């Protein structure tokens, strides 16, 4: 559960950095160099990984708790 929280915080920090540096990112995105797709895809991949890992760990933790409680009821 703690790892999920760490990943959620990291995703939040990444979103915060993107939105606080929007002007700089916009100037890079509007340029016609190779930097524009590299930066945009890097941001998407990193944030998707962080958020996806957090959700996966949260779901895994929840399912493990339900499975252990189900096993206790069966015994």
C-alpha positions as CSV (number, residue, x, y, z in Angstrom):
1,X,0.0,0.0,0.0
2,X,2.9,2.3,0.8
3,X,4.4,1.7,-2.6
4,X,1.2,2.6,-4.3
5,X,1.1,5.9,-2.4
6,X,4.7,6.6,-3.4
7,X,3.9,6.1,-7.0
8,X,0.8,8.3,-6.7
9,X,2.9,11.1,-5.2
10,X,5.5,10.7,-7.9
11,X,2.8,11.0,-10.6
12,X,1.4,14.1,-8.8
13,X,4.9,15.6,-8.7
14,X,5.3,14.9,-12.4
15,X,1.9,16.6,-13.2
16,X,2.9,19.5,-11.0
17,X,6.2,20.0,-12.9
18,X,4.4,19.8,-16.2
19,X,1.8,22.4,-15.3
20,X,4.2,24.8,-13.6
21,X,6.6,24.7,-16.6
22,X,3.8,24.9,-19.2
23,X,5.3,27.9,-21.0
24,X,8.7,26.3,-21.5
25,X,7.1,23.0,-22.6
26,X,4.8,24.9,-25.0
27,X,7.7,26.6,-26.6
28,X,9.4,23.2,-27.1
29,X,6.2,21.5,-28.3
30,X,5.6,24.3,-30.9
31,X,9.1,24.0,-32.3
32,X,9.6,22.0,-35.4
33,X,12.6,20.0,-34.1
34,X,12.8,16.4,-33.0
35,X,12.6,17.6,-29.4
36,X,8.9,18.2,-29.5
37,X,7.8,14.6,-30.0
38,X,10.5,13.3,-27.8
39,X,9.6,15.5,-24.9
40,X,5.8,14.9,-25.3
41,X,6.1,11.2,-25.6
42,X,8.6,11.0,-22.7
43,X,6.1,12.9,-20.4
44,X,3.3,10.6,-21.5
45,X,5.2,7.4,-20.9
46,X,6.6,8.5,-17.5
47,X,3.3,9.7,-16.1
48,X,1.4,6.7,-17.5
49,X,4.0,4.3,-15.9
50,X,3.8,6.0,-12.5
51,X,0.0,6.2,-12.5
52,X,-0.4,2.7,-13.9
53,X,2.0,1.2,-11.4
54,X,0.2,3.0,-8.5
55,X,-3.2,1.7,-9.6
56,X,-1.9,-1.8,-10.2
57,X,-0.3,-2.0,-6.7
58,X,-3.5,-0.6,-5.1
59,X,-5.7,-3.1,-6.9
60,X,-3.3,-5.9,-6.0
61,X,-3.2,-4.9,-2.4
62,X,-7.0,-4.8,-2.3
63,X,-7.4,-8.2,-3.9
64,X,-4.9,-9.8,-1.6
65,X,-6.8,-8.4,1.4
66,X,-10.1,-9.8,0.1
67,X,-8.5,-13.2,-0.7
68,X,-7.0,-13.5,2.8
69,X,-10.3,-12.6,4.4
70,X,-12.0,-15.1,2.2
71,X,-9.5,-17.8,3.2
72,X,-10.0,-17.0,6.9
73,X,-13.8,-17.4,6.5
74,X,-13.4,-20.7,4.8
75,X,-11.3,-22.1,7.6
